[in-house]
Amino acid sequence: MRRRRTKLLVCAVCLIAATPGALAAEARPTPRTGGWPDGTVRYYDASDWPRTVAAAAARWSRDLRVRFVAVRRRSEAQLIIISRASRQIVEDCPHDDGRGLLPAACAQIGYVPGRVSRVTLPRATAYQDRNPTPADLRLVEHELGHVLGEHHLHGCAVMNPNVDLQGCTQPMTELTISDRLQRWLCGPFPADVRALAGIYGVRSSTPVDPYCVLPGVWGTG
């Protein structure tokens, strides 16, 4: 049952998009003055993905000098994260009409002074949140990357709008990534870190490790 449920989520956009393998349509750009003040994003999570959101936020913070801080009250948040049914997402989120894609999720791009940002994610079960696939985690990371200010990238990048990482054929670490390994990569990848390093700075000189260890991405398991 879990395998079938996961396949349905990952392929949700495949069914409604003109281009197979789409991850999400990019939200329309909004004016911004740069990165988030002090590299801190205070978020209130009302989505179905609290554990996955925490894991995705930790992975961005691992490589960049940026922090996602969960708050208990919606009124304290600079970012609100919610879940909606696929039909509602299609109705509420901007469409990337240029490529014929319909959104599976969406987010405001970058920091806008005085505005509370929002991320809209798909619905999920508690079991799925506790046991995400690499594609599930990449989906959430992708939207948080938009929050940090990044637009779509191509090739080996979390910000690649395709779940199958089309164009990911270059070496990313000392290993060459094969098609067989791509589905186990979560990111952020070197290209993602480079794209945002000018805003937030890199946390260390250690090579970025995009691999996931699943399950147990938020604990010792």
JOTADA-V488805 format. One record per pair of residues at least 12 apart in sequence whose C-alpha atoms are under 7 Angstrom apart, sorted by the first residue. I is the first residue (numbers start at 1). GAP is how many residues later the second one is. If there is no record, write none. Layout:
BEGIN
I|GAP, I|GAP
END
This chain:
BEGIN
10|125, 13|91, 16|86, 17|83, 17|84, 17|85, 18|82, 18|83, 19|81, 19|82, 21|141, 21|142, 21|143, 22|139, 22|140, 22|141, 23|81, 23|116, 23|138, 23|139, 23|140, 24|79, 24|80, 24|81, 24|82, 24|137, 25|70, 25|71, 25|76, 25|77, 25|78, 25|81, 26|70, 26|80, 26|126, 27|67, 27|79, 27|80, 27|81, 27|82, 28|66, 29|80, 30|79, 31|81, 32|78, 32|79, 32|80, 34|77, 34|165, 35|75, 35|76, 35|113, 35|114, 35|164, 35|165, 36|75, 39|26, 39|27, 39|28, 39|161, 40|26, 40|27, 40|28, 41|26, 41|27, 41|28, 41|37, 42|26, 42|27, 42|28, 42|29, 42|35, 42|36, 42|37, 43|25, 43|26, 43|27, 43|28, 43|34, 43|35, 43|36, 43|37, 44|26, 44|27, 44|28, 44|29, 44|30, 44|33, 44|35, 44|36, 44|37, 45|35, 45|36, 45|37, 46|35, 46|36, 47|34, 47|35, 47|36, 48|35, 48|75, 48|76, 48|77, 49|75, 49|80, 51|78, 51|79, 52|77, 52|85, 53|87, 55|162, 55|163, 56|81, 56|84, 56|85, 59|129, 60|128, 63|130, 63|139, 63|140, 63|141, 63|145, 64|129, 64|133, 64|136, 64|137, 64|138, 64|139, 65|135, 65|136, 65|137, 65|138, 66|134, 78|38, 78|39, 79|37, 79|38, 79|39, 80|37, 80|38, 80|39, 81|37, 81|38, 81|39, 82|37, 82|38, 82|39, 83|37, 83|38, 83|39, 83|40, 84|36, 84|37, 84|38, 84|39, 85|37, 85|38, 86|18, 86|36, 89|14, 89|15, 89|16, 90|12, 90|13, 93|13, 104|18, 105|15, 105|16, 105|17, 106|13, 106|14, 106|15, 106|37, 107|12, 107|13, 107|36, 107|39, 107|40, 108|38, 108|39, 109|37, 109|38, 109|39, 109|40, 109|41, 110|36, 110|37, 110|38, 110|39, 111|38, 119|24, 131|84, 134|49, 134|50, 134|51, 134|52, 134|78, 135|28, 137|49, 138|20, 138|48, 141|17, 142|16, 142|17, 145|14, 150|46, 154|13, 155|12, 155|13, 156|12, 156|33, 156|35, 157|31, 157|32, 157|34, 157|35, 158|29, 158|30, 158|31, 158|34, 159|33, 172|18, 184|27, 184|28, 185|25, 185|26, 185|27, 186|24, 186|25, 186|26, 187|23, 187|24, 188|22, 189|19, 189|21, 190|18
END
